[in-house]
Amino acid sequence: QAIDASLERYGLDFVDVAYCHRPDPDTPIEETVWAMGDRVSQGKALYWGTSEWSAEDISEAAAIAEHEHLMGPLMEQPQYHMFHRDRVEREYAPLYQEIGLGLTIWSPVASGLLSGKYDNGLVPGTRASLSGMEWLKEELVGRSAQPKVDVVKKLKPMADQLGCTRAQLAIAWCLRNARVSSAITGASRREQVEENLGALEVVPKLTQDVMERLENALK
């Protein structure tokens, strides 16, 4: 029903990829696989993927799909950035070869933290300053965030040397991972969209030497 409603709103006959956002703990994975497989077989989506699923659940879904001769999940949409990388680089590692899993990652700039926006504390008018977003405020400018802010400040001279912003550096760092097919970026202004796209020009500049320097800065 959700996919049909989305297609109607967008005025489309099908989408390239339909994502199943987070596994429903009250629904057997087999039922989810059949539901998503039906969307593919009906031509409503060419492929389907998962979002914020564990490697164990993705592997189970793929096995069920193979047994039932259905389309299995081929894409995962996880959070991935310099401060949040274990799932992409370790947990999912076996799935890249086993089922050909691809990645569309989100939050490459860590909700703005890696852009340097919060170097000097909370910025009025940002999402973290809104009522109801206290949890995000704590992540970005709370006491526990200070060590990360210190790291972000160390990235400034490196970005300057590469001729880019820290936001572009953070996005390029994600895109350099061969497992990442695309990155979802957030923007509220045209200038931010243009800045984000500039990250593509930074990727070739991330040589092995630069990556080693980044790793040292992140320690």
Secondary structure, 3 states (H helix, E strand, C coil): CHHHHHHHHHCCCCEEEEEEECCCCCCCHHHHHHHHHHHHHCCCEEEEEEECCCHHHHHHHHHHHHHCCCCCCCEECCECECCECHHHHHHCHHHHHHCCCEEEEECCCHHHHHHCCCCCCCCCCCHHHCCCCHHHHHHHHCHHHHHHHHHHHHHHHHHHHHCCCHHHHHHHHHHCCCCEEEEECCCCCHHHHHHHHCHHHHHHHCCHHHHHHHHHHHC
